[in-house]
Amino acid sequence: MRQRFSHRSFVIGWLSIAGLACALASPSPSSAAQSKSRETSAPSSRPSTVVVIDAGHGGFDRGGIPRQRIAEKTMTLDVALRLRKKLLEAGYRVVMTRDSDVFVPLWGRVAIANSNDNAIFICIHFNSATRAEANGIETYYYRRDAMTLADNIHRNVIAGAPSENRGIRRRGYYVLRKTTSPAVLVECGFLTNPTEGQLALTTAYRDKLAEEVTRGILGKPALVARAPASHYYPPATEVEAQPFNGYVGTDFIKAPPERSTSRHRKRSKAARSKKSAHHRTAQRSKDSGRTPAKKSMPESAED
């Protein structure tokens, strides 16, 4: 009896050890789910998981030009808030430089952007001009690591808006130059243009702009065809959109090379020194009562 009991205990113990080893070898459903969740939430598929949205102007800074009918600060804030909602739904963490009608200085906007690691900086603006015919959408960047982001956003916004393609430009604007993360500034049309200003006043169009910027941030391809203008216009002001058959060529516009100012500074300094010396000579001559003699010049120079 004792031997049989010992044998039975040995078998039970061996089965317990084998079961424990199998349990350790195969992860539990909960741990497998957690591992899968970590994989799906990993930021490796995205250039960034944080987006800093900057709604241009605000507070006493109305934006645009004097006597402009539509306030730029109102349009930029509305598009920025819609963009925030869409990015949050896409799983991003969003930081706003302003979420109400307040003024934030440029250095404050940059400070907010630079305080967030692994972020991208998106500035929302609208254009204006004294010439009412000026129209179109243009996108700006400065850092080279923002080129792809600018391209993605610009293609999508252009595809979703019945406006002229004014291209992608590299400019050293303060908020683009001072940020330590990739930054893009989108000019979403001219509020001083009767057509684009009317579009900006419609909720559907502002929501469409936010949707296309979101698609650009997500890296989605641009739509092949534009939506007709009648989708945004009230019936009384319906205007036909120009046909858009596809993306052809490059939107990047080469900025003119910056002129070297070192030679100009040297020339200006020499001119100032010469002018100052001439002034001192004239002053001394005036004090002594003599008229300064005119400097003789070669005949070829006088001719």
Buried (B, 14 or more C-beta within 10 A) or exposed (E): EEEEEEEEEEEEEEEEEEEEEEEEEEEEEEEEEEEEEEEEEEEEEBBBBBBBBBBBBBEEBBBBEEEBEBBBBBBBBBBBBBBBEBBEEBEBBBBBBBBEBEEBEEEEBBBBBBEBEEBBBBBBBBBBBEEEEBBBBBBBBBBEEBBBBBBBBBBBBBBBBBBBBBBBBBEEBEBBEBBBBBBBBBBBBBBBBBBBBBBBBBEEBBBBBBBBBBBBBBBEEBBEEBBEBBBBBEEEBEBEBEEBEEBEEEBBEEEEEEEEEEEEEEEEEEEEEEEEEEEEEEEEEEEEEEEEEEEEEEEEEEE
